[in-house]
Amino acid sequence: MPFMRVPFSAGKLLRAAAPPLAAIVAGPLVVALFSSDPATAIAAFAFGPVSSAGAASAFLEQSALLALCALGAALAFRSGSFNLGG
C-alpha cells in the first residue's frame, strides 16, 4: 500500500493558527490598556461595519479592493514573478 500523505500536521496547524489567535488576544488587551471605555471601543470595532447599510457597503467595497490586490500579489509570487514593480 502506498504511503498516504497527511495534508496537515499539528505543527503546521499551530504555525498557521498562531498569528490570528495572537491578534485576537492582543487586540482587546491593547484596547483595554489605552482606551477610557474599552467596552464601547471594542463594540464599535466589532459592530461598526454592520451598523447600517452604508457602513456595510463601504466595508465590503474596501475589503474587496484589498482582497483583489492580495490575490494579484499572491498570483504574481506564485508564478515566480518576484518583481511587482515592472
Secondary structure, DSSP 8 states (H G I E B T S, - for coil): ------S--HHHHHHHHHHHHHHHHHHHHHHHHH-SSHHHHHHHHHHGGGSSHHHHHHHHHHHHHHHHHHHHHHHHHHTT---TT-
